[in-house]
Amino acid sequence: MPDVSWIAAAWPAPPRVRAGCTTRLGGYSGAPYASLNLGGGCGDQPGRVRANRARLRRLLGLPNRPCWLSQEHGRRIVEAHAARVPPRADGSYTRLPGRVCAVLTADCAPLLLCDRAGTRVAAVHVGWRGLLAGAPEAGLRAMRTAPVELLAWIGPCIGRDCFTVGEEVATAFRRFSAAGRRALRRGRPRSRLDLPLLLRLRLRELGVGSVYSAARCTACHPELYYSHRRDGARTGRMAGLIWLAEASQTVPRTVPRASC
């Protein structure tokens, strides 16, 4: 199997905070979901999804099954626990070692949060709908820490050159905030939206000064990432994960070299 299955978050988080994002490499699914598809309900064989999730747990030495979610492009954030029935939410948080927060993406951004003390973490699924719904704000509230004391990492997501939006969405973001206006590039008939820039700017508007990004476009790199915009509904999902680990735990640090 290919050995580049995990991108560790590049940020100055405390040592016990473990965070990053999977790629599409190193799993058991066949085309068009090849190969490490972690998302159920997108058309892949359930047995292969279960095998991929089991492999992910072995690869990272996860202390527990991740808190998988039934995502809705909203702002509900739940406390992380390994539920057999995924809760309807777009993020989870925890203050307990061993509980794994996870979000699934295929162009939307996995937003991972931790505090500077390394005592709490959260994962939030953020696309353009989630931004308008207030998902980043909900994630910050769940942390119950002053935003200035938080670190944020934005995993691979669709970049500006690949993300066009209609006039209705463009107008919504122009009215949304200064961040929304700065992240739009006008065009006819469609404008371009810089999702990672918009999320970085929005977090700074909310008081988070330490924001880091993977700076990788999912749509530009079919060899590494799933992309709903590029491939349509029949595509897999990567996972952004974050958890509090014991100091003795180790996690692979392999980072594929790719940029948009």
N, C-alpha and C positions, 0 to 999 in steps of 0.2 A: 504493500500500500504506500501511496505518497506520504511523506513525513511532515508536510506543512499543513497541519490541521488546526492550528491555534495561533492567533496573534495576541501576544500579551500587551496590555495597555501600557503605553509609554508615558508615565506621569509620576510625579514624586509622592506617591501614596505611601502610607506607613507599611512596613514589611508584612504585617499580618493581613493586609488587604490584598486579595488576589482577584484579578480582573482581566478581561479580554474578550475576544470574539473568535468564533470558529470561522473557517473557510468552508468551501464546498468539497474539500479534498479529504480522502481517507476513510470513506464509509462503504456501505454495502448496497446503496440504492442504484438502480439502473436508470438509463436515460428516460425522460428528460430531467430526472431528479438526481443524477449522478453527482457526487456519490454520498456525501455526509449530510443528507437531508434530515433535519431535526424537527420538521414541522408535520404534525398530523393534520388531516383534513384538507390536504392540497392535492390529493389524488395518488400519492405514493402508497405502496403496499404497507399496511400497518406493521407487519412483522419486521420489515426492513427499517422502519422508523424506530421501532423498539430496539433493534440491534444497533442502530447508529447511536441512540441515546445511551445504551449500555457501554458502547465503545468510548463515547465521550467521557463517561464517568471514570472508566479505567484510565484513559489517557491523562486526565487531569488529577486523578486521585481524589475525586470529589468526596467529601465526607458524607453526603446524603444525596438523594435524588433531587434535582433542581425543582424549584417551584414553577412548573410550566403553567402558562396562562391561556385563557381563551380571550384573545385580544380583539378590541372593538374600535380602535382609533379614538378612544375617549381619554378620560383623565382619572379613572378610578385606580387607586393604589392600595394594595392589600399587604398585610404582614405575611412574609414568606413562610411557607410550610409545604411539605411534599404531599400535596393533596392528590388523591386518586382521581377526583373530578376537578379539572382545572377551573379555578375561579374566573369569572368574567371580569377582567381588569386589564390595564395596560402598564402595570408596573407593580413591583413589590419591594419591600424594605425589611431589614432585620437589624437587630442589635445583638443577636446570639451567634456565637461561633458555630460553624458547621451547617448553617442554613444557607442555601444557595439561591440567590435571586437570578432570574433568567427572563430574557425577552427574545422573541423570534423576529427576524427581519429579512427582507429581500428588496431593499431600497430605502425603507424608513431607517431612521437612526437609532441605534442602541445607545441610550444615554446612561452612563454609569456614574454613580455619586458615592463619595465617602467623606467623612469628616477628617480633619487633620490629626485628631487623636487616634484614629483607627478603631473607633468603637461602634460605628454604624455605617451601613451601606445600603444602596438602593439601585435598582435597574428600572429604566423607564423606556417604553416603546414610543418613539416620537416621529410622526410623519407630519405632513402639512395640516391634516385634520386635527391631529393631536396638539399641534402648536396653537391652532385657533381655539381648541377646546380647553387649553390650559394644562396640558399634561406636565410640562416642566415645572410649573408652579405647584402642582399637586405633589410632584416628587420632592421638591424642596420642603414643602410643609411636612411631609412624612418623615423627613430627617430630624425635625425638631431641633435644629441647630441654626445659628445665625448664618446666612448665606456666605458671609465673608470667611467663615471657618470651614467651608466646603471646597472640595476638589471635584471637577467634572471631567469625564473623558467621553468623547463622541467617537463611536466606532465607525467602520466603513458604512457609507450610505451613498445614495445617488448624488452626483455632483451637478453643478450649475449647467455645464454644457450639454448634459443629457436630460435635464428636467425642464420640460416646457409645461406651462399652465395656461388655461383659458382666461379670458378677461374677468370672469366672475371671481375666480380665485385670486388673480392679481389685484383686483380692487379690494378684496377682503384683506389682503396683506398690506396694501397701502394705507388702509384705515386702521390696521391692527396696532402698529407702533412704528417708531423710527427704525427699528431693526427690520421690520417688514419692508419698508421703503428702500432701505439700503441694500437688501438682498435681492431685489428685483432688477432685472434688465429688460426694459421695454422692447417689445417686438410685435410684429404683425404677421399672421393673425394671433400668434401666441407669444407670451413673454417667457423669460427664463428665470427660474427661482433657484437661488443658491441655498439649499437646505442646510448644509453644515455651517455656512456663514450665518444664516438666520438664527440657528440654534445657539451658536456662540454669542452673537450679539444679544439675543433675548436673555440668556443666562447672565450676561453682564448687566443688562438693564435691571435684572432681579437681584443684583448684588453679589453674584458669584464672580470673583476676580480671577480665579485660577481655573482656566478652561483649556483642555488639551484635546487634540483631534488626531485621528488616524490618517486623515487627508487622503483617503482612497475612495474612488468612485466605483460603486458596485456595478453600474451598467457598462463601464468601460472595460471590465476585466472578466469575461465569461469563464476564463480558466480558473479563477479563484472564487468568484462570488455568484450567488443567485441574484436575479434581478427581475422583478415583476414587470417593470417598464420595458425591458429588453425582450423578455421571453414570454410574457403573457401569464395567464393563470396557472399553466402547467409548469411550475418551477418550484424548487425547494426553498428551505429557510435555513439561514445561519442563526446562531444563538450568541447573544451577548450575555456574559455571566459575571457575577461579582459575589464574593463571600468573604467572611472572616475566618482565617485559618490559624491553626497553631503554628508556632515558629518553625517546627520541624518539617512541615509539609513543603514540598517542592512542586513546581509547575513548569512545563516546557516553556522556553522563551523564544522559540523559532518565530521569526517574522519574515514573511515573503516580501520581496522587494518589488513593489508595484506602485504606480502613481497615475493620476489622471491629468 
